[in-house]
Amino acid sequence: MNKGQAPKRQYRMRARARSTEETREAILDAVEDAFEELPYGEITLSAIAKRSGVSVQTILRHFESKEGLFVASMLHVGSKMAQDRGMVPVGDVKEIVDDLVDHYENYGNRLLRMLAQEDREPALRQIADIGRHFHAEWCKQAFAPGLEGLRGAKLERRLAQVVACTDIYVWKLLRRDRDLSLKETKLAMRELLEPLMEPRR
């Protein structure tokens, strides 16, 4: 092989890989945008193809099916959400609540749309279950000082309490249903959580 051919071939391979990744990103971004506007059942592969500037066959080549496309899209969004959550602020209730409520302000409406449809759509249920597991593990780390020393049923009850008090529906109830300001929402959530961090009696 000519010495000049190897670098050219490597360049072409890198360019092809970059183009493939850009196509994939465009498709996933189109799904994310469509989900902001339409229920899952009304989103078609043809509509996603039009939004992303590719063919339906290209989408199927990348993701195999609509369900596969949505799982990939939700995992893609989930990775951005995980980055948005950032480092876990262990033991500091104010910082925990500030980070969490700011996260819900950014992604809450999208999460609520998904949860409202999970009973009808197995693909969304799968993603919702992953999200619930992630949130529970996040709570284990964030509230570790309040869980320390607990065992068995007491530990499970305390963990369930902090998971419940930080759930997105608590944010929705305070922020949307009760129309609290951002500041008051954070304060209300802190008041729910602070007693759970006090030494056990």
C-alpha positions as CSV (number, residue, x, y, z in Angstrom):
1,M,0.0,0.0,0.0
2,N,1.2,3.5,-0.8
3,K,2.3,5.4,2.3
4,G,0.1,8.3,1.4
5,Q,-3.0,6.0,1.1
6,A,-3.1,5.1,4.9
7,P,-3.6,8.7,6.2
8,K,-6.1,9.4,3.4
9,R,-8.1,6.3,4.4
10,Q,-8.0,7.2,8.1
11,Y,-9.2,10.7,7.2
12,R,-12.1,9.3,5.2
13,M,-13.0,6.9,8.0
14,R,-13.0,9.7,10.6
15,A,-15.0,11.9,8.3
16,R,-17.5,9.1,7.7
17,A,-17.8,8.4,11.5
18,R,-18.3,12.1,12.2
19,S,-21.0,12.3,9.5
20,T,-22.7,9.3,11.0
21,E,-22.7,10.8,14.5
22,E,-24.0,14.1,13.2
23,T,-26.9,12.3,11.4
24,R,-27.7,10.4,14.6
25,E,-27.6,13.6,16.7
26,A,-29.9,15.4,14.2
27,I,-32.4,12.5,14.4
28,L,-32.3,12.4,18.2
29,D,-32.7,16.2,18.4
30,A,-35.8,16.0,16.0
31,V,-37.4,13.4,18.4
32,E,-36.7,15.6,21.4
33,D,-38.3,18.6,19.6
34,A,-41.3,16.6,18.4
35,F,-41.9,15.2,21.9
36,E,-42.2,18.7,23.2
37,E,-45.2,19.2,20.9
38,L,-46.9,15.9,20.4
39,P,-47.9,12.7,22.3
40,Y,-45.8,9.7,21.6
41,G,-48.6,8.0,19.6
42,E,-48.8,10.9,17.2
43,I,-45.1,11.0,16.4
44,T,-44.3,9.1,13.1
45,L,-41.0,8.1,11.6
46,S,-42.0,10.1,8.5
47,A,-42.4,13.3,10.6
48,I,-39.0,12.7,12.3
49,A,-37.4,12.1,8.9
50,K,-38.7,15.4,7.6
51,R,-37.6,17.3,10.7
52,S,-34.1,15.8,10.6
53,G,-33.6,16.0,6.9
54,V,-33.1,12.2,6.4
55,S,-35.1,9.3,5.0
56,V,-37.1,6.9,7.1
57,Q,-34.7,4.1,5.9
58,T,-31.8,6.1,7.4
59,I,-33.7,6.3,10.8
60,L,-34.4,2.5,10.7
61,R,-30.8,1.8,9.8
62,H,-29.6,3.7,12.9
63,F,-32.4,2.7,15.4
64,E,-34.3,-0.3,13.8
65,S,-37.8,0.8,15.0
66,K,-39.8,3.7,16.4
67,E,-39.5,2.1,19.9
68,G,-35.7,1.8,19.5
69,L,-35.5,5.4,18.3
70,F,-37.5,6.6,21.3
71,V,-35.4,4.6,23.8
72,A,-32.2,6.0,22.2
73,S,-33.7,9.6,22.3
74,M,-34.8,9.4,25.9
75,L,-31.4,7.9,27.0
76,H,-29.7,10.8,25.0
77,V,-31.9,13.3,26.9
78,G,-31.2,11.4,30.1
79,S,-27.5,11.8,29.7
80,K,-27.9,15.6,29.3
81,M,-30.2,15.6,32.4
82,A,-27.5,13.6,34.4
83,Q,-24.9,16.2,33.4
84,D,-27.3,19.0,34.5
85,R,-27.7,17.4,37.9
86,G,-23.9,17.5,38.2
87,M,-22.0,16.4,41.3
88,V,-24.1,15.1,44.1
89,P,-24.2,17.8,46.9
90,V,-23.9,15.3,49.8
91,G,-25.6,16.3,53.1
92,D,-26.3,19.9,52.3
93,V,-30.1,20.2,52.1
94,K,-30.1,23.7,50.7
95,E,-27.7,22.8,47.9
96,I,-29.5,19.6,47.3
97,V,-32.8,21.4,46.9
98,D,-31.3,24.3,44.9
99,D,-29.8,21.8,42.4
100,L,-32.9,19.6,42.2
101,V,-35.4,22.4,41.8
102,D,-33.3,24.1,39.1
103,H,-33.1,20.8,37.3
104,Y,-36.9,20.4,37.4
105,E,-37.2,24.0,36.1
106,N,-35.2,23.0,33.1
107,Y,-36.6,19.5,32.4
108,G,-39.8,19.2,34.5
109,N,-42.3,19.7,31.8
110,R,-40.7,17.2,29.5
111,L,-40.5,14.6,32.3
112,L,-44.1,15.1,33.2
113,R,-45.2,14.6,29.6
114,M,-43.3,11.3,29.6
115,L,-44.8,10.1,32.9
116,A,-48.3,11.0,31.7
117,Q,-47.9,8.6,28.8
118,E,-45.9,5.7,30.4
119,D,-48.9,3.5,31.1
120,R,-49.8,3.5,27.4
121,E,-46.4,3.2,25.9
122,P,-43.9,0.5,27.0
123,A,-41.0,2.4,25.6
124,L,-41.7,5.3,27.8
125,R,-42.3,3.1,30.8
126,Q,-38.8,1.6,30.3
127,I,-37.3,5.1,30.4
128,A,-39.4,6.2,33.3
129,D,-38.2,3.1,35.3
130,I,-34.6,4.0,34.5
131,G,-35.2,7.5,35.7
132,R,-36.8,6.3,39.0
133,H,-33.8,4.1,39.7
134,F,-31.4,7.0,39.0
135,H,-33.3,9.3,41.3
136,A,-33.3,6.8,44.1
137,E,-29.6,6.2,43.8
138,W,-29.0,10.0,43.7
139,C,-31.0,10.3,46.9
140,K,-28.9,7.6,48.6
141,Q,-25.8,9.7,47.9
142,A,-27.3,13.1,48.6
143,F,-28.9,12.2,51.9
144,A,-26.2,9.7,53.0
145,P,-25.7,11.5,56.4
146,G,-29.4,11.2,57.2
147,L,-29.4,7.5,56.3
148,E,-26.2,6.6,58.2
149,G,-26.7,4.1,60.9
150,L,-30.2,3.0,59.8
151,R,-30.9,-0.6,58.9
152,G,-33.7,-2.7,57.6
153,A,-37.2,-1.3,57.6
154,K,-36.0,2.0,59.1
155,L,-33.5,2.6,56.3
156,E,-36.1,1.7,53.6
157,R,-38.7,4.0,55.2
158,R,-36.2,7.0,55.5
159,L,-35.0,6.4,51.9
160,A,-38.6,6.3,50.7
161,Q,-39.3,9.6,52.5
162,V,-36.4,11.5,50.9
163,V,-37.2,10.0,47.5
164,A,-40.9,11.1,47.9
165,C,-40.1,14.6,49.1
166,T,-37.8,15.2,46.2
167,D,-40.1,13.7,43.6
168,I,-41.0,15.7,40.5
169,Y,-44.6,15.6,41.5
170,V,-43.8,17.5,44.7
171,W,-42.2,20.2,42.5
172,K,-45.2,20.2,40.3
173,L,-47.6,20.5,43.2
174,L,-45.7,23.4,44.8
175,R,-44.6,25.2,41.6
176,R,-47.4,24.6,39.2
177,D,-50.5,23.6,41.1
178,R,-50.0,25.9,44.1
179,D,-48.2,28.6,42.0
180,L,-45.4,29.2,44.5
181,S,-42.4,31.3,43.4
182,L,-39.1,29.6,42.7
183,K,-37.8,30.8,46.1
184,E,-40.8,29.6,48.0
185,T,-40.8,26.3,46.3
186,K,-37.2,25.7,47.3
187,L,-38.0,26.8,50.9
188,A,-41.0,24.5,51.1
189,M,-39.0,21.5,49.9
190,R,-36.2,22.2,52.3
191,E,-38.7,22.4,55.2
192,L,-40.0,18.9,54.2
193,L,-36.4,17.5,54.0
194,E,-34.6,19.1,56.9
195,P,-36.3,17.0,59.7
196,L,-35.2,13.9,57.8
197,M,-31.6,14.9,58.3
198,E,-31.8,15.4,62.1
199,P,-30.3,12.7,64.4
200,R,-32.6,9.7,64.9
201,R,-34.3,9.6,68.3
